[in-house]
């Protein structure tokens, strides 16, 4: 048998259900307000960090994003879901570059990143140098010659061979990278390997009745130890035997080395043209003693200089060409004597070019390549793990990395005498600060209102 309920009881039940729904809605409003306070507090933290680092070189601003959490409801009740916040450091944004006076202040002009390691890893010296990344840094040599920043970051690169070439290192791993260490007290010299003789021999010396006087020339060169030595070169004309004979246009060139106590290291017979169009130019060169044969394609003769001995290439000119050695007029004239090589000198400075090559500059005018700094690139720079001192580490979110030559591929190049400024726009951050303050106050007002409504609900029972 069904019990018939009075209309008043039904009304009270309906009111109770509605009151329960109201309490649930009010409770969710309270939770949404609390979540709003927490979310805006997190955004305030991000803004504070950005403003504090607005003058920090290489700093990448943090962005806080809000995301709604919708729970909803049914019928005439609604439960607030609230909000959650996520923060993201925008590492792929680049700040403007400013010039400095230090040659090893470096910045990347593009999306690539410089490889660095920690000072602690270098001091342990166990061969394990964990790679970190940065977009700019002020590097200077420390007491041990390492290029290190004030924050203790040591720049890394691939070491060059003694001839300045860079071996083929793997590009998908940092195993070939080493902390860049420079011996600022090192000496360097360049041995002489090439020489060019531009001179004129007197044509009158090969005529009948000439005295046959020998012309002498001494050219300095530098051996493998940077010591100064000389090649003593003599030119002896062939004088016709009879007064009626035509000019011989022939000279014997002998090359002697002071490092080998004047030993003859090269002997050649030079014959010159006397035609209308090619008069005075080399016609033939015949090897009649030590030294390699004349190369008509390059105009070089190769002799062995020094105590090792080592080859030196001497350019005397091409056949039928007025460059090099000629036979004209009546004067002996060395007009263009040049050579490579240099004496021993001291290192003066270190510079990094746009392609990442680290060059040591010496006071004798020579430059040596000692390292190459690659640029590191990955698919998602914003997925890198942020560390102290504007450094980052590879993560699963960033994707696999690749070491590019600076100036090649998508990475851009390296700018020396430069630093990258912070990516923070202070005016924009202050605007967001005002907006965040308003939102925080509004959420606090929601909580205050919910508290008053709950108090009213409690008062219904009294």
Secondary structure as a PSIPRED ss2 file (coil, helix, strand):
# PSIPRED VFORMAT (PSIPRED V4.0)

   1 X C   1.000  0.000  0.000
   2 X C   1.000  0.000  0.000
   3 X C   1.000  0.000  0.000
   4 X C   1.000  0.000  0.000
   5 X C   1.000  0.000  0.000
   6 X C   1.000  0.000  0.000
   7 X H   0.000  1.000  0.000
   8 X H   0.000  1.000  0.000
   9 X H   0.000  1.000  0.000
  10 X H   0.000  1.000  0.000
  11 X H   0.000  1.000  0.000
  12 X H   0.000  1.000  0.000
  13 X H   0.000  1.000  0.000
  14 X H   0.000  1.000  0.000
  15 X H   0.000  1.000  0.000
  16 X H   0.000  1.000  0.000
  17 X H   0.000  1.000  0.000
  18 X H   0.000  1.000  0.000
  19 X H   0.000  1.000  0.000
  20 X H   0.000  1.000  0.000
  21 X H   0.000  1.000  0.000
  22 X H   0.000  1.000  0.000
  23 X H   0.000  1.000  0.000
  24 X H   0.000  1.000  0.000
  25 X H   0.000  1.000  0.000
  26 X H   0.000  1.000  0.000
  27 X H   0.000  1.000  0.000
  28 X H   0.000  1.000  0.000
  29 X H   0.000  1.000  0.000
  30 X H   0.000  1.000  0.000
  31 X H   0.000  1.000  0.000
  32 X H   0.000  1.000  0.000
  33 X H   0.000  1.000  0.000
  34 X H   0.000  1.000  0.000
  35 X H   0.000  1.000  0.000
  36 X H   0.000  1.000  0.000
  37 X H   0.000  1.000  0.000
  38 X H   0.000  1.000  0.000
  39 X H   0.000  1.000  0.000
  40 X H   0.000  1.000  0.000
  41 X H   0.000  1.000  0.000
  42 X H   0.000  1.000  0.000
  43 X H   0.000  1.000  0.000
  44 X H   0.000  1.000  0.000
  45 X H   0.000  1.000  0.000
  46 X H   0.000  1.000  0.000
  47 X H   0.000  1.000  0.000
  48 X H   0.000  1.000  0.000
  49 X H   0.000  1.000  0.000
  50 X H   0.000  1.000  0.000
  51 X H   0.000  1.000  0.000
  52 X H   0.000  1.000  0.000
  53 X C   1.000  0.000  0.000
  54 X C   1.000  0.000  0.000
  55 X C   1.000  0.000  0.000
  56 X C   1.000  0.000  0.000
  57 X C   1.000  0.000  0.000
  58 X C   1.000  0.000  0.000
  59 X C   1.000  0.000  0.000
  60 X C   1.000  0.000  0.000
  61 X C   1.000  0.000  0.000
  62 X E   0.000  0.000  1.000
  63 X E   0.000  0.000  1.000
  64 X E   0.000  0.000  1.000
  65 X E   0.000  0.000  1.000
  66 X E   0.000  0.000  1.000
  67 X E   0.000  0.000  1.000
  68 X E   0.000  0.000  1.000
  69 X C   1.000  0.000  0.000
  70 X C   1.000  0.000  0.000
  71 X C   1.000  0.000  0.000
  72 X E   0.000  0.000  1.000
  73 X C   1.000  0.000  0.000
  74 X C   1.000  0.000  0.000
  75 X C   1.000  0.000  0.000
  76 X C   1.000  0.000  0.000
  77 X C   1.000  0.000  0.000
  78 X C   1.000  0.000  0.000
  79 X E   0.000  0.000  1.000
  80 X C   1.000  0.000  0.000
  81 X C   1.000  0.000  0.000
  82 X C   1.000  0.000  0.000
  83 X E   0.000  0.000  1.000
  84 X E   0.000  0.000  1.000
  85 X E   0.000  0.000  1.000
  86 X E   0.000  0.000  1.000
  87 X E   0.000  0.000  1.000
  88 X E   0.000  0.000  1.000
  89 X E   0.000  0.000  1.000
  90 X C   1.000  0.000  0.000
  91 X C   1.000  0.000  0.000
  92 X C   1.000  0.000  0.000
  93 X C   1.000  0.000  0.000
  94 X C   1.000  0.000  0.000
  95 X C   1.000  0.000  0.000
  96 X C   1.000  0.000  0.000
  97 X E   0.000  0.000  1.000
  98 X E   0.000  0.000  1.000
  99 X E   0.000  0.000  1.000
 100 X C   1.000  0.000  0.000
 101 X C   1.000  0.000  0.000
 102 X C   1.000  0.000  0.000
 103 X C   1.000  0.000  0.000
 104 X C   1.000  0.000  0.000
 105 X E   0.000  0.000  1.000
 106 X E   0.000  0.000  1.000
 107 X E   0.000  0.000  1.000
 108 X E   0.000  0.000  1.000
 109 X E   0.000  0.000  1.000
 110 X C   1.000  0.000  0.000
 111 X C   1.000  0.000  0.000
 112 X C   1.000  0.000  0.000
 113 X E   0.000  0.000  1.000
 114 X E   0.000  0.000  1.000
 115 X E   0.000  0.000  1.000
 116 X E   0.000  0.000  1.000
 117 X E   0.000  0.000  1.000
 118 X E   0.000  0.000  1.000
 119 X H   0.000  1.000  0.000
 120 X H   0.000  1.000  0.000
 121 X H   0.000  1.000  0.000
 122 X H   0.000  1.000  0.000
 123 X H   0.000  1.000  0.000
 124 X H   0.000  1.000  0.000
 125 X C   1.000  0.000  0.000
 126 X C   1.000  0.000  0.000
 127 X C   1.000  0.000  0.000
 128 X C   1.000  0.000  0.000
 129 X C   1.000  0.000  0.000
 130 X C   1.000  0.000  0.000
 131 X C   1.000  0.000  0.000
 132 X E   0.000  0.000  1.000
 133 X E   0.000  0.000  1.000
 134 X E   0.000  0.000  1.000
 135 X C   1.000  0.000  0.000
 136 X E   0.000  0.000  1.000
 137 X E   0.000  0.000  1.000
 138 X E   0.000  0.000  1.000
 139 X C   1.000  0.000  0.000
 140 X E   0.000  0.000  1.000
 141 X E   0.000  0.000  1.000
 142 X C   1.000  0.000  0.000
 143 X C   1.000  0.000  0.000
 144 X C   1.000  0.000  0.000
 145 X C   1.000  0.000  0.000
 146 X E   0.000  0.000  1.000
 147 X E   0.000  0.000  1.000
 148 X E   0.000  0.000  1.000
 149 X C   1.000  0.000  0.000
 150 X C   1.000  0.000  0.000
 151 X C   1.000  0.000  0.000
 152 X C   1.000  0.000  0.000
 153 X E   0.000  0.000  1.000
 154 X E   0.000  0.000  1.000
 155 X E   0.000  0.000  1.000
 156 X E   0.000  0.000  1.000
 157 X E   0.000  0.000  1.000
 158 X E   0.000  0.000  1.000
 159 X E   0.000  0.000  1.000
 160 X C   1.000  0.000  0.000
 161 X C   1.000  0.000  0.000
 162 X C   1.000  0.000  0.000
 163 X C   1.000  0.000  0.000
 164 X C   1.000  0.000  0.000
 165 X C   1.000  0.000  0.000
 166 X C   1.000  0.000  0.000
 167 X C   1.000  0.000  0.000
 168 X C   1.000  0.000  0.000
 169 X C   1.000  0.000  0.000
 170 X C   1.000  0.000  0.000
 171 X C   1.000  0.000  0.000
 172 X C   1.000  0.000  0.000
 173 X C   1.000  0.000  0.000
 174 X C   1.000  0.000  0.000
 175 X C   1.000  0.000  0.000
 176 X C   1.000  0.000  0.000
 177 X C   1.000  0.000  0.000
 178 X E   0.000  0.000  1.000
 179 X E   0.000  0.000  1.000
 180 X C   1.000  0.000  0.000
 181 X E   0.000  0.000  1.000
 182 X C   1.000  0.000  0.000
 183 X C   1.000  0.000  0.000
 184 X C   1.000  0.000  0.000
 185 X C   1.000  0.000  0.000
 186 X C   1.000  0.000  0.000
 187 X E   0.000  0.000  1.000
 188 X E   0.000  0.000  1.000
 189 X E   0.000  0.000  1.000
 190 X E   0.000  0.000  1.000
 191 X C   1.000  0.000  0.000
 192 X C   1.000  0.000  0.000
 193 X C   1.000  0.000  0.000
 194 X E   0.000  0.000  1.000
 195 X E   0.000  0.000  1.000
 196 X E   0.000  0.000  1.000
 197 X E   0.000  0.000  1.000
 198 X E   0.000  0.000  1.000
 199 X E   0.000  0.000  1.000
 200 X E   0.000  0.000  1.000
 201 X E   0.000  0.000  1.000
 202 X C   1.000  0.000  0.000
 203 X H   0.000  1.000  0.000
 204 X H   0.000  1.000  0.000
 205 X H   0.000  1.000  0.000
 206 X H   0.000  1.000  0.000
 207 X C   1.000  0.000  0.000
 208 X C   1.000  0.000  0.000
 209 X C   1.000  0.000  0.000
 210 X C   1.000  0.000  0.000
 211 X C   1.000  0.000  0.000
 212 X C   1.000  0.000  0.000
 213 X C   1.000  0.000  0.000
 214 X C   1.000  0.000  0.000
 215 X E   0.000  0.000  1.000
 216 X E   0.000  0.000  1.000
 217 X E   0.000  0.000  1.000
 218 X E   0.000  0.000  1.000
 219 X E   0.000  0.000  1.000
 220 X E   0.000  0.000  1.000
 221 X E   0.000  0.000  1.000
 222 X E   0.000  0.000  1.000
 223 X C   1.000  0.000  0.000
 224 X C   1.000  0.000  0.000
 225 X C   1.000  0.000  0.000
 226 X C   1.000  0.000  0.000
 227 X C   1.000  0.000  0.000
 228 X E   0.000  0.000  1.000
 229 X E   0.000  0.000  1.000
 230 X E   0.000  0.000  1.000
 231 X E   0.000  0.000  1.000
 232 X E   0.000  0.000  1.000
 233 X E   0.000  0.000  1.000
 234 X E   0.000  0.000  1.000
 235 X E   0.000  0.000  1.000
 236 X E   0.000  0.000  1.000
 237 X E   0.000  0.000  1.000
 238 X C   1.000  0.000  0.000
 239 X C   1.000  0.000  0.000
 240 X C   1.000  0.000  0.000
 241 X C   1.000  0.000  0.000
 242 X C   1.000  0.000  0.000
 243 X C   1.000  0.000  0.000
 244 X C   1.000  0.000  0.000
 245 X C   1.000  0.000  0.000
 246 X C   1.000  0.000  0.000
 247 X C   1.000  0.000  0.000
 248 X C   1.000  0.000  0.000
 249 X C   1.000  0.000  0.000
 250 X E   0.000  0.000  1.000
 251 X E   0.000  0.000  1.000
 252 X E   0.000  0.000  1.000
 253 X E   0.000  0.000  1.000
 254 X E   0.000  0.000  1.000
 255 X E   0.000  0.000  1.000
 256 X E   0.000  0.000  1.000
 257 X E   0.000  0.000  1.000
 258 X H   0.000  1.000  0.000
 259 X H   0.000  1.000  0.000
 260 X H   0.000  1.000  0.000
 261 X C   1.000  0.000  0.000
 262 X C   1.000  0.000  0.000
 263 X E   0.000  0.000  1.000
 264 X E   0.000  0.000  1.000
 265 X E   0.000  0.000  1.000
 266 X E   0.000  0.000  1.000
 267 X E   0.000  0.000  1.000
 268 X E   0.000  0.000  1.000
 269 X E   0.000  0.000  1.000
 270 X E   0.000  0.000  1.000
 271 X E   0.000  0.000  1.000
 272 X E   0.000  0.000  1.000
 273 X C   1.000  0.000  0.000
 274 X C   1.000  0.000  0.000
 275 X C   1.000  0.000  0.000
 276 X C   1.000  0.000  0.000
 277 X C   1.000  0.000  0.000
 278 X C   1.000  0.000  0.000
 279 X C   1.000  0.000  0.000
 280 X C   1.000  0.000  0.000
 281 X C   1.000  0.000  0.000
 282 X E   0.000  0.000  1.000
 283 X E   0.000  0.000  1.000
 284 X E   0.000  0.000  1.000
 285 X E   0.000  0.000  1.000
 286 X E   0.000  0.000  1.000
 287 X E   0.000  0.000  1.000
 288 X C   1.000  0.000  0.000
 289 X C   1.000  0.000  0.000
 290 X C   1.000  0.000  0.000
 291 X C   1.000  0.000  0.000
 292 X C   1.000  0.000  0.000
 293 X C   1.000  0.000  0.000
 294 X C   1.000  0.000  0.000
 295 X E   0.000  0.000  1.000
 296 X C   1.000  0.000  0.000
 297 X C   1.000  0.000  0.000
 298 X C   1.000  0.000  0.000
 299 X C   1.000  0.000  0.000
 300 X E   0.000  0.000  1.000
 301 X E   0.000  0.000  1.000
 302 X E   0.000  0.000  1.000
 303 X E   0.000  0.000  1.000
 304 X E   0.000  0.000  1.000
 305 X E   0.000  0.000  1.000
 306 X C   1.000  0.000  0.000
 307 X C   1.000  0.000  0.000
 308 X C   1.000  0.000  0.000
 309 X C   1.000  0.000  0.000
 310 X E   0.000  0.000  1.000
 311 X E   0.000  0.000  1.000
 312 X E   0.000  0.000  1.000
 313 X E   0.000  0.000  1.000
 314 X E   0.000  0.000  1.000
 315 X E   0.000  0.000  1.000
 316 X C   1.000  0.000  0.000
 317 X C   1.000  0.000  0.000
 318 X C   1.000  0.000  0.000
 319 X C   1.000  0.000  0.000
 320 X C   1.000  0.000  0.000
 321 X C   1.000  0.000  0.000
 322 X C   1.000  0.000  0.000
 323 X C   1.000  0.000  0.000
 324 X C   1.000  0.000  0.000
 325 X E   0.000  0.000  1.000
 326 X E   0.000  0.000  1.000
 327 X E   0.000  0.000  1.000
 328 X C   1.000  0.000  0.000
 329 X C   1.000  0.000  0.000
 330 X C   1.000  0.000  0.000
 331 X C   1.000  0.000  0.000
 332 X C   1.000  0.000  0.000
 333 X E   0.000  0.000  1.000
 334 X E   0.000  0.000  1.000
 335 X E   0.000  0.000  1.000
 336 X E   0.000  0.000  1.000
 337 X E   0.000  0.000  1.000
 338 X E   0.000  0.000  1.000
 339 X E   0.000  0.000  1.000
 340 X C   1.000  0.000  0.000
 341 X C   1.000  0.000  0.000
 342 X E   0.000  0.000  1.000
 343 X E   0.000  0.000  1.000
 344 X E   0.000  0.000  1.000
 345 X E   0.000  0.000  1.000
 346 X E   0.000  0.000  1.000
 347 X E   0.000  0.000  1.000
 348 X E   0.000  0.000  1.000
 349 X E   0.000  0.000  1.000
 350 X E   0.000  0.000  1.000
 351 X E   0.000  0.000  1.000
 352 X E   0.000  0.000  1.000
 353 X C   1.000  0.000  0.000
 354 X C   1.000  0.000  0.000
 355 X C   1.000  0.000  0.000
 356 X C   1.000  0.000  0.000
 357 X E   0.000  0.000  1.000
 358 X E   0.000  0.000  1.000
 359 X E   0.000  0.000  1.000
 360 X E   0.000  0.000  1.000
 361 X E   0.000  0.000  1.000
 362 X E   0.000  0.000  1.000
 363 X C   1.000  0.000  0.000
 364 X C   1.000  0.000  0.000
 365 X C   1.000  0.000  0.000
 366 X C   1.000  0.000  0.000
 367 X E   0.000  0.000  1.000
 368 X E   0.000  0.000  1.000
 369 X E   0.000  0.000  1.000
 370 X E   0.000  0.000  1.000
 371 X E   0.000  0.000  1.000
 372 X E   0.000  0.000  1.000
 373 X C   1.000  0.000  0.000
 374 X C   1.000  0.000  0.000
 375 X E   0.000  0.000  1.000
 376 X E   0.000  0.000  1.000
 377 X E   0.000  0.000  1.000
 378 X E   0.000  0.000  1.000
 379 X C   1.000  0.000  0.000
 380 X C   1.000  0.000  0.000
 381 X H   0.000  1.000  0.000
 382 X H   0.000  1.000  0.000
 383 X H   0.000  1.000  0.000
 384 X C   1.000  0.000  0.000
 385 X E   0.000  0.000  1.000
 386 X E   0.000  0.000  1.000
 387 X E   0.000  0.000  1.000
 388 X C   1.000  0.000  0.000
 389 X C   1.000  0.000  0.000
 390 X C   1.000  0.000  0.000
 391 X E   0.000  0.000  1.000
 392 X E   0.000  0.000  1.000
 393 X E   0.000  0.000  1.000
 394 X C   1.000  0.000  0.000
 395 X C   1.000  0.000  0.000
 396 X C   1.000  0.000  0.000
 397 X C   1.000  0.000  0.000
 398 X C   1.000  0.000  0.000
 399 X C   1.000  0.000  0.000
 400 X C   1.000  0.000  0.000
 401 X E   0.000  0.000  1.000
 402 X E   0.000  0.000  1.000
 403 X E   0.000  0.000  1.000
 404 X E   0.000  0.000  1.000
 405 X C   1.000  0.000  0.000
 406 X C   1.000  0.000  0.000
 407 X C   1.000  0.000  0.000
 408 X C   1.000  0.000  0.000
 409 X C   1.000  0.000  0.000
 410 X C   1.000  0.000  0.000
 411 X C   1.000  0.000  0.000
 412 X C   1.000  0.000  0.000
 413 X E   0.000  0.000  1.000
 414 X E   0.000  0.000  1.000
 415 X E   0.000  0.000  1.000
 416 X E   0.000  0.000  1.000
 417 X C   1.000  0.000  0.000
 418 X E   0.000  0.000  1.000
 419 X E   0.000  0.000  1.000
 420 X E   0.000  0.000  1.000
 421 X C   1.000  0.000  0.000
 422 X C   1.000  0.000  0.000
 423 X C   1.000  0.000  0.000
 424 X C   1.000  0.000  0.000
 425 X C   1.000  0.000  0.000
 426 X H   0.000  1.000  0.000
 427 X H   0.000  1.000  0.000
 428 X H   0.000  1.000  0.000
 429 X H   0.000  1.000  0.000
 430 X H   0.000  1.000  0.000
 431 X H   0.000  1.000  0.000
 432 X H   0.000  1.000  0.000
 433 X H   0.000  1.000  0.000
 434 X H   0.000  1.000  0.000
 435 X H   0.000  1.000  0.000
 436 X H   0.000  1.000  0.000
 437 X H   0.000  1.000  0.000
 438 X H   0.000  1.000  0.000
 439 X H   0.000  1.000  0.000
 440 X H   0.000  1.000  0.000
 441 X H   0.000  1.000  0.000
 442 X H   0.000  1.000  0.000
 443 X H   0.000  1.000  0.000
 444 X H   0.000  1.000  0.000
 445 X H   0.000  1.000  0.000
 446 X H   0.000  1.000  0.000
 447 X H   0.000  1.000  0.000
 448 X H   0.000  1.000  0.000
 449 X H   0.000  1.000  0.000
 450 X H   0.000  1.000  0.000
 451 X H   0.000  1.000  0.000
 452 X H   0.000  1.000  0.000
 453 X H   0.000  1.000  0.000
 454 X H   0.000  1.000  0.000
 455 X H   0.000  1.000  0.000
 456 X H   0.000  1.000  0.000
 457 X H   0.000  1.000  0.000
 458 X H   0.000  1.000  0.000
 459 X H   0.000  1.000  0.000
 460 X H   0.000  1.000  0.000
 461 X C   1.000  0.000  0.000
 462 X C   1.000  0.000  0.000
